[in-house]
Structure formats: structure tokens, C-alpha cells
């Protein structure tokens, strides 16, 4: 999870929501990813998807049997679906995602009886650090927007508007 947190910082440096993920098999990191859908102009460029892609390319196999995925926040439905298709054995995440989490918060995709692969999961690993990083990001973003609004008002007032 420490490495996933470090990758989340890469996302933050790009102005993206700070989420990082790693795929591990036999104690070795075989895939890394961080959020970059905005900077990459790719709606699927979530940290989990990027880590799965990296691992699949390294192994030259789209099935990542016996691998585990560590991610700083609970996966969304898109990522949870990709995790199932990749045949990830277990997902470990930090913070829950109350708005869009598809593991235990908004839905329980891994536990659905219609899913053709069972994914074990564990949440809450370094949850405080993971949650604090994302919360700080959104607080910074809200502050930037507030400053921009104030600058816009100041500019229009100085122009007599």
C-alpha cells in the first residue's frame, strides 16, 4: 500500500484525483498505475486499470491469476469489472468510496452471485492516510475554485462591472 500511496502522489502532481494502485504476484510488484483520465484524455485511465494494463503487458497475458491488487481507494464499478475479468485473486484497498465504491459502499460487485470469478477483498488498509490524501486534494481544489471566483469578481469590479 505504501507504493500505491507513492503512485497516488504522481496523480496529484498531474492535477488528478490522487489514487494509486499496484498489482503484486509472488511478493513482486508486476504492475503500477495512477489516475490520469483528465491529463490522458482517457475516461478509463483509473489507477486500477492502468496497473492491470501494466501487469498484463509485462506478463503478456490478460489473465492475472493469483495476483493481488492494492489500491488507495475502493474501486468503482468499471475497475471492479476489470478486476473480475483479469482474474485478480484479492483486492486490498485503503479508504472506502461512499459515492461510487463498488466493493462494499454503493454495491458489492465481488460478492454478486452472477459474477463468474470470486475476488477476495479487504478494505481499510492505511485507510486514514489514503482518505486524508484524497480529502486534502479536494480541499485544495475547492480553495483554488474559491480564489478563482474571487479574482473574477475583483476583475469585474475594477472594470466597473
MOTA-V687377 format. One record per helix or strand of 3 or more residues. SS is the DSSP state (H for helix, E for strand). FROM is the first residue (numbers start at 1). TO is the last residue. Records with the same first field share a line. If there is no record, write none. Layout:
SS: FROM-TO + FROM-TO
This chain:
H: 2-13 + 47-59 + 77-86 + 109-111 + 127-158
E: 20-25 + 28-34 + 68-73 + 90-95 + 120-122
